[in-house]
Amino acid sequence: MTTMLWIWCVVIVISVLLEAMSPLQLTSIWAGAGAVVALILELCGVDMTIQIVVFFVVTILLIILTRPFAKKMTSFKKSATNADMNIGKLGKVTKVVDPELGIFRVRVENNDWSAVTEDRTIPAVGSEITVLRIEGVKLIVKAVEAPAKTGDDKAV
């Protein structure tokens, strides 16, 4: 076997392995396809320079022609749910579930949720919270600060 035959086989194997190990989809498979074409040219006895040029041309053409389609097919849009409407809403702490993990229950618009604060502190039962975001099935909330009393708040 010639050296170029081995080189194209190695390029194919590496491309397939990189593709299989990549968390991103369709990153190196085009180089593998270009190497397959170059390997066929090698088996037909075509000059090494032409093999290399064809490898790059095929790889680049495949990227240009298929990448936008492949990206469109593999990308997923995050769709908003009704639960997202709770972000920014006020609620009340109803029950402490796990003091060690900082998990408690809140009521937001007549719905009961599991909740945590960013710093894992637990607001007092009955206190108000604001929903910051939703992570999985838990609300991430912050306690609503009670307005400070001033000297103008004297009973008449």
N, C-alpha and C positions, 0 to 999 in steps of 0.2 A: 504494500500500500504506500501511496505517496504521502508526503508531509501534509499537503493541502487537504487530502481526504481526512486525515486525523484532525486537522485544525477545524474543519467544518463540522465534524462529528462532535468535537469538544464544544464548539460554539452552540450547537443545537442542544446538547445536554445541559450546559450552563444556563441557556435561555429558558429552558423548560423548568429547571430547578428554581431559578430566580422567580419565575412566574408562579410556581407552586408555593414558594415561601413568602411571597410578597403579600402584605396586608392590602395593598392597593390592587385593583384588578387591571389586567391587560397593560403591563408595564414593559415586559421584555419579549413577549411572544413574537413580535414583528421581526426582531433580530433572528429568532429561531427560524422563521419562515424564509427570511433572506438567506440564511445559511443552508436551508434545504435546497433552494434553487441553485446556490453556488456549488453544493455537493453534487447535484445532478450534472452541472456543467463540468465539474472535475471528472466525474465518471465518463463523460462524453469526450474527454481529452482537450477541453478548451483551455486556453492560456490562463495562467494564474492572475495576470493583471485584469483580464476581462472578468474573471470570477469575483475578484475583489470589488470591481466597479459595479457589477451586477448585484452583488450582496448589498452594497450601500444603496443603490438605486431602488431595489425591491423593498428594503427595510424602510427607507424614507417614504416611498410611495404608499406602502401599507399604513404607515403612521398617518400620513396626510389624508388618505382616503377613508380609513376606518376609525381612527381615534375619536372624531366628533360623534359618530354613530355609537361607538362602544361606550363613550362617556355618558351619552344620553340614556343608553339602555341600563347602565349600572348605577346611575345616580338616583337617589330616592329623596323626594321632597318630604320634609316634616310637615305634617298637616296638623293644624290647630284642632284642639278638642274643646268640648264644652267646659272641661275642667280648667282650661287656660283662662276662662272668663273670671275665675276667682282671684287671679293675680291683682294685687292692689286693694282687694276688699278687706273689710274689717270682720273679725270674728271674736269668739270668746273661748277661753280655755275651759274645758269641761272636766278633765280628769288627767291625773298623772299615771302613765302606764309603766315606764321604766326609768326611775330616777338616775340610775348609773349611766344609761345611754342617752339620757335627756329626751326621751320620747314621751309625748303627751297627746291628748285628744283635744280637738277644737271643733267648734261648730261655726261654719261659714255658710250663710244663706240656707239654713235648714239642712245642711249636709254635714255629716260627721266625718272628720278626717284625722289621720295620724299626722303628727307634726313634730318638727324640731326647730330649734333656733340655730343660727350659724355657729354660735359659740357653745351650743349644747346646754345652755342654762334653761331652767324651766320657769316660766312666768307663773304667778299665783293663780290658782283655780278661780275663775270668774273674771280674770283680767282680760282686757282687750288686746288683740294682736292684729297685725297687718300681714297679709300674704305677700311674700317677696317673689317666690317662684315655686314650681312643682318639680320634684325629682322623683321619678317613678310613681309610687303611690303615696308619697309623703309631701306635705306642704312644708316649705321652708318659710318661717315666719319671724317677725320681730315684735317685741312687746311695744304697745303704744304707751308712750310716756304720758302720765297724767299732767295736766297743766299746773304749773307752779302757782301757789296761792300768793296773792299780793296783799298789801295792807288795805286795798280798796274793796276787798271782799267781806267787809264787816256786815254782820246781820243787823237789820234795821228794826 
